[in-house]
Amino acid sequence: MKKLAFVAAALAVLTAAPAFAADACTVPADKWQPEDALKSKLEGDGWTVRQIKKDQGCYEAYAMKGDGSRMEALFDPATLAPVNAPAN
């Protein structure tokens, strides 16, 4: 009985896993703006960009303002608009 419960729990986890792996952005690579465009946009808004990387099919930016505010956010690589998905 314990073995059956374990197998059922394992199957539930494995079938749910692909839902968590989905990309937040689904923009084709040829439509992406360069990282420097996002950096310029953020710097124009008063942020000091520490790092920009690719994550979940989006740009993920890490930045700070002079007042100590921190930002870690996902951005659509085509429009450079913030994405309403939690950044990991």
Backbone bond lengths (Angstrom), bond angles and torsions (degrees), N, CA, C in turn:
res aa  C-N    CA-C-N  psi(-1)  N-CA   C-N-CA  omega(-1)  CA-C   N-CA-C  phi
1 M - - - 1.438 - - 1.524 111.04 -
2 K 1.352 116.86 -42.09 1.458 120.27 179.23 1.525 110.42 -64.07
3 K 1.325 115.85 -37.01 1.461 120.71 -179.69 1.525 110.16 -63.84
4 L 1.327 117.49 -41.71 1.459 122.06 179.21 1.524 110.68 -64.24
5 A 1.314 117.87 -41.13 1.462 121.86 178.85 1.529 110.22 -64.66
6 F 1.331 116.43 -40.89 1.461 120.44 178.70 1.527 111.04 -63.66
7 V 1.318 116.87 -45.28 1.466 121.43 179.72 1.529 109.96 -62.80
8 A 1.315 117.44 -42.59 1.463 120.71 179.02 1.526 110.87 -62.96
9 A 1.316 117.30 -42.34 1.469 121.14 179.02 1.526 110.67 -65.80
10 A 1.313 117.21 -41.95 1.465 120.99 179.02 1.523 110.94 -62.92
11 L 1.314 117.25 -42.04 1.468 120.25 178.47 1.524 111.44 -65.01
12 A 1.304 117.71 -37.68 1.462 121.23 178.65 1.529 110.43 -63.15
13 V 1.317 116.64 -42.51 1.468 120.85 179.25 1.524 110.64 -66.91
14 L 1.297 117.61 -44.32 1.460 121.13 -177.62 1.528 112.72 -66.91
15 T 1.305 117.72 -35.41 1.466 119.39 179.28 1.514 111.51 -76.48
16 A 1.328 118.42 -23.82 1.463 121.65 178.62 1.522 111.84 -84.36
17 A 1.317 118.34 -22.28 1.463 122.40 -175.44 1.525 113.94 -56.06
18 P 1.340 121.57 -43.44 1.451 119.26 -179.45 1.532 113.77 -60.54
19 A 1.295 118.60 -27.43 1.464 120.69 178.49 1.526 110.85 -65.43
20 F 1.318 117.75 -33.14 1.452 121.19 179.59 1.522 112.27 -79.62
21 A 1.313 117.60 -20.32 1.453 121.52 -175.67 1.531 112.90 -88.37
22 A 1.316 118.77 -4.10 1.454 121.68 -177.32 1.530 110.85 -65.18
23 D 1.315 116.16 140.44 1.460 121.05 177.79 1.525 110.64 -72.99
24 A 1.318 115.54 143.78 1.458 121.10 177.50 1.527 110.66 -74.90
25 C 1.340 117.47 -28.42 1.467 122.96 178.91 1.524 108.88 -120.10
26 T 1.304 116.69 140.80 1.467 120.97 -179.04 1.520 110.86 -127.44
27 V 1.306 116.90 44.78 1.456 123.02 -178.46 1.523 109.57 -87.63
28 P 1.343 117.82 129.80 1.471 119.34 176.66 1.533 110.95 -60.98
29 A 1.304 116.60 146.42 1.469 122.17 -175.36 1.529 113.36 -55.72
30 D 1.323 117.75 -33.71 1.469 119.55 -178.07 1.534 113.00 -73.86
31 K 1.326 117.64 -7.04 1.472 122.14 179.34 1.526 112.50 -100.78
32 W 1.328 116.98 -4.75 1.466 120.82 -177.74 1.525 110.92 -71.04
33 Q 1.324 116.12 137.63 1.460 121.21 169.64 1.537 107.32 -81.80
34 P 1.321 116.88 157.57 1.474 118.50 179.72 1.534 111.58 -67.70
35 E 1.327 115.59 153.55 1.465 121.04 177.39 1.521 111.45 -56.48
36 D 1.332 116.85 -35.23 1.466 120.62 -179.67 1.525 111.94 -61.59
37 A 1.327 118.05 -29.37 1.464 120.81 177.70 1.527 110.31 -66.95
38 L 1.327 117.08 -41.21 1.466 120.38 176.75 1.523 110.26 -67.03
39 K 1.316 116.31 -42.43 1.461 120.23 178.93 1.528 110.51 -59.20
40 S 1.320 117.45 -45.31 1.466 121.43 179.25 1.523 111.35 -62.67
41 K 1.327 116.16 -41.29 1.472 121.01 179.25 1.521 110.42 -61.44
42 L 1.329 116.75 -47.48 1.460 120.79 -178.62 1.530 111.59 -66.83
43 E 1.323 116.81 -40.82 1.465 120.10 178.39 1.524 110.29 -64.07
44 G 1.334 117.63 -35.42 1.463 121.61 176.00 1.522 112.36 -64.73
45 D 1.327 116.08 -25.63 1.464 121.62 177.71 1.534 111.88 -89.38
46 G 1.341 116.91 5.51 1.461 120.98 176.19 1.516 115.83 93.46
47 W 1.319 118.16 11.37 1.456 121.75 179.78 1.528 110.57 -94.15
48 T 1.318 116.98 146.48 1.457 123.15 169.80 1.522 105.82 -100.89
49 V 1.314 116.44 112.62 1.459 121.37 -174.47 1.521 109.41 -80.94
50 R 1.325 115.02 125.28 1.464 121.19 177.86 1.520 111.34 -92.83
51 Q 1.341 116.01 -40.50 1.464 119.51 -177.42 1.525 109.41 -160.06
52 I 1.321 114.77 145.02 1.460 121.97 169.96 1.518 106.13 -130.02
53 K 1.333 115.57 128.99 1.458 119.13 177.63 1.522 108.90 -137.77
54 K 1.304 115.84 170.84 1.462 121.70 178.59 1.524 108.40 -95.96
55 D 1.343 116.00 128.76 1.458 121.04 -179.43 1.521 109.00 -152.79
56 Q 1.312 117.88 134.93 1.459 124.61 178.76 1.530 111.83 56.65
57 G 1.328 117.36 30.16 1.453 121.63 -179.40 1.520 113.12 78.37
58 C 1.327 117.46 8.41 1.472 123.73 -177.98 1.527 109.40 -122.55
59 Y 1.324 114.59 174.48 1.457 119.45 165.02 1.525 107.07 -87.44
60 E 1.322 117.05 137.38 1.451 121.70 172.68 1.518 106.97 -115.29
61 A 1.334 115.97 122.43 1.457 120.83 -176.17 1.522 110.26 -112.08
62 Y 1.320 114.87 141.00 1.456 123.45 173.75 1.528 105.83 -119.42
63 A 1.330 116.37 123.52 1.457 119.42 -176.24 1.524 110.43 -149.64
64 M 1.341 115.38 165.73 1.469 122.31 178.94 1.518 109.12 -136.93
65 K 1.326 115.33 154.31 1.464 122.04 171.33 1.521 107.83 -107.15
66 G 1.322 115.77 164.38 1.456 121.18 -179.29 1.523 113.42 -59.62
67 D 1.342 117.37 -26.51 1.471 120.44 -179.32 1.524 112.52 -82.79
68 G 1.334 117.20 3.74 1.455 121.16 178.48 1.519 114.69 94.81
69 S 1.334 117.64 -4.24 1.472 120.66 177.50 1.518 108.89 -63.01
70 R 1.321 115.23 140.34 1.460 120.62 178.50 1.516 109.51 -116.46
71 M 1.325 114.94 150.81 1.449 120.79 178.09 1.512 108.84 -135.36
72 E 1.309 115.19 133.68 1.455 123.22 170.52 1.518 103.96 -135.71
73 A 1.340 116.61 110.18 1.460 119.31 -173.33 1.524 111.05 -147.61
74 L 1.336 114.31 156.22 1.458 121.97 174.64 1.518 109.46 -94.72
75 F 1.334 115.65 143.31 1.457 121.75 179.46 1.523 109.76 -131.01
76 D 1.328 115.45 139.92 1.459 121.39 176.09 1.525 107.45 -64.44
77 P 1.325 119.00 126.58 1.461 120.82 -175.33 1.527 113.98 -71.58
78 A 1.316 118.84 -16.40 1.471 121.19 178.83 1.517 111.56 -90.09
79 T 1.338 117.08 -42.80 1.466 121.02 -175.31 1.518 113.19 -102.24
80 L 1.325 116.74 -16.65 1.455 124.93 -175.26 1.521 112.63 64.42
81 A 1.325 117.06 18.38 1.463 122.48 176.41 1.520 108.76 -82.50
82 P 1.349 116.98 147.74 1.472 119.16 176.29 1.526 111.11 -61.31
83 V 1.324 115.03 146.13 1.455 122.04 178.97 1.517 107.92 -105.03
84 N 1.315 117.25 134.67 1.463 121.49 -179.36 1.515 111.12 -83.14
85 A 1.313 115.63 62.58 1.460 121.47 176.47 1.516 107.19 -135.50
86 P 1.302 118.35 143.07 1.467 119.56 179.82 1.519 111.15 -65.15
87 A 1.284 116.79 133.74 1.461 121.72 175.73 1.502 108.43 -84.93
88 N 1.312 115.77 135.64 1.468 120.11 -177.02 1.483 111.68 -91.97
